[in-house]
Amino acid sequence: MGAIGDLGFVGLDDDPDNPVVITGYKAARTQPLTSAKKQVNKLIASVRAVCEHAFAHLKNWRILTELRTDPARATQLLRALLVLTNLEVNR
């Protein structure tokens, strides 16, 4: 199972059979991106945007600074908070 990352994680996706981090494509000065690679970058960015917005909400609420509990309970709490956030945002 891999994670989706930005272009700062290029290099961790070297093994195509077992990617650690799935990243987009970088354009070189002499070689611009093809339309297929641009579409892949847009798809990755759209998936990452959801997570980035969720983490931004958690940071704004300062939830994680005071959280002192079992990691399994923290995961359940964070999932519940993200569901509530998405319900409020989608209204």
C-alpha positions in Angstrom: 0.0 0.0 0.0 1.4 3.3 -1.0 0.8 6.9 0.0 0.2 9.8 -2.3 2.7 12.6 -2.0 3.7 15.8 -3.7 6.8 16.3 -5.9 9.0 16.7 -2.8 8.8 12.9 -2.4 10.1 12.0 -5.9 12.6 9.2 -5.5 10.6 7.2 -3.1 8.5 5.8 -6.0 11.4 4.2 -7.8 10.1 0.6 -7.4 7.0 0.2 -9.7 6.0 -3.1 -8.1 6.0 -1.8 -4.5 5.7 2.0 -4.5 6.2 3.7 -1.1 4.9 7.0 -2.2 3.0 7.8 -5.4 4.1 11.1 -6.9 3.5 13.1 -10.0 5.8 14.0 -12.8 8.3 16.9 -13.0 8.9 18.7 -16.2 12.5 19.3 -17.3 13.7 22.6 -18.8 14.3 20.9 -22.1 11.4 18.5 -22.0 7.9 19.6 -21.1 5.3 17.2 -19.8 3.1 15.3 -22.1 -0.7 15.7 -21.9 -1.0 12.2 -20.3 1.5 13.1 -17.6 -0.3 16.4 -17.0 -3.6 14.5 -16.5 -1.8 12.2 -14.0 -0.6 15.2 -12.1 -4.1 16.7 -12.0 -5.6 13.4 -10.7 -3.0 13.1 -7.9 -3.5 16.8 -7.0 -7.3 16.3 -6.7 -6.9 13.3 -4.4 -4.3 15.1 -2.3 -6.5 18.2 -2.0 -9.1 16.4 0.1 -6.5 15.3 2.7 -4.8 18.7 2.7 -8.0 20.5 3.5 -8.9 18.0 6.2 -5.5 18.5 7.9 -5.9 22.2 7.6 -9.2 22.0 9.5 -7.6 19.9 12.2 -4.7 22.3 12.6 -7.1 25.3 12.8 -9.1 23.5 15.6 -5.9 22.7 17.4 -7.3 19.3 18.2 -4.0 17.4 18.0 -2.1 19.6 20.5 -4.2 18.4 23.5 -4.8 14.8 22.4 -3.5 12.3 25.0 -5.0 9.0 24.2 -4.5 5.6 22.6 -3.6 5.9 18.9 -6.5 3.6 18.0 -9.0 5.9 19.8 -7.3 9.0 18.2 -7.9 7.5 14.7 -11.6 7.0 15.5 -11.9 10.5 16.8 -10.1 12.0 13.8 -12.3 10.0 11.4 -15.5 11.2 13.1 -14.2 14.8 13.1 -13.5 14.6 9.4 -16.9 13.2 8.6 -18.5 16.1 10.5 -16.3 18.6 8.7 -17.2 17.2 5.3 -20.9 17.3 6.2 -20.6 21.0 7.2 -18.5 21.9 4.1 -20.9 20.2 1.7 -24.0 22.0 3.0 
